[in-house]
Amino acid sequence: MDKVLRVPKPDAKLFYKEYVNKSKPVIITGMVSEWNGYKEWTIDSFHQKFATKQVGIMRVKKGKSDADTYSDDVNAAVKVDEVVRSVKKGISSAEMVLASSINALYPEVTHDIEIPEYCINRNFFRSRIYLGPKGLVTQLHHDLPENLYAVIRGSKHITLYAPTDRKFLYPQSLFSKHPNFSRFDPDFPDFETFSLARSAKPIEVWLEEGEMLYMPSLWWHHIRNSEDSIAVNFWWSVGWKTAIAWAGAQYKNWFRK
Ligand SMILES: O=C(O)CCC(=O)C(=O)O
């Protein structure tokens, strides 16, 4: 596979048969563009609507969101007002970006976003909202849950690698704080240090406003904002992965306190 196809809103049966069961990424069109959030949100209107809500953030270091200082809504202490002001300074000056459980924006956000039918009523389910400046990078990593990643405002460049490329991608140590992150940077490939990465097969995706990318469990992803952007993801698990995903989330929350 060298290209991710665009498909208009497949029904749940087809989505599971063709994509989830085959661990195959796909871009879903025509769904996010129906949300009120898509029709109504700008960075400014979002700022105004949610200004006083307390949310989770990620610190930014040299234009990269820093997984080490990530804080979930469990221990959030920052208001949307402060985060958006920081984002508006641009990538070279922003100190933090919004990366928060969507629960922090309840109940108002239920008017703006609709949970896709593919992942509703699952035993493991999490949804997070991201608001960050043009140029922001989330470094290469993978997650155990399935992921639907929806761009509401702006656009993103996403580099994907299949789980079978793991042996070429230099994951951090299993005993590190972030064993799901790679030490290899697809934006600045250092093939002298990471020579095996030459054998990895990147798949590039330009995800546009109103589109939603399905990233199957354990697919590696590196995300760069092409513009100031707002995105929402939905993580859920199927089958045996549910218990592990749940335990992993508990462990991370405990670790970050
Ligand atoms: O939006 C981002 O930059 C990070 C999102 C992400 O890594 C994910 O959905 O797994």
The ligand as a Gaussian input file, in Angstrom:
#p B3LYP/6-31G(d) Opt

LIG

0 1
 O       -2.787000      15.842000      16.757000
 C       -1.696000      15.510000      17.152000
 O       -0.713000      16.216000      16.913000
 C       -1.481000      14.246000      17.923000
 C       -2.528000      13.210000      17.695000
 C       -2.070000      11.813000      17.929000
 O       -0.916000      11.529000      18.089000
 C       -3.051000      10.722000      17.935000
 O       -4.237000      10.956000      17.647000
 O       -2.651000       9.591000      18.242000

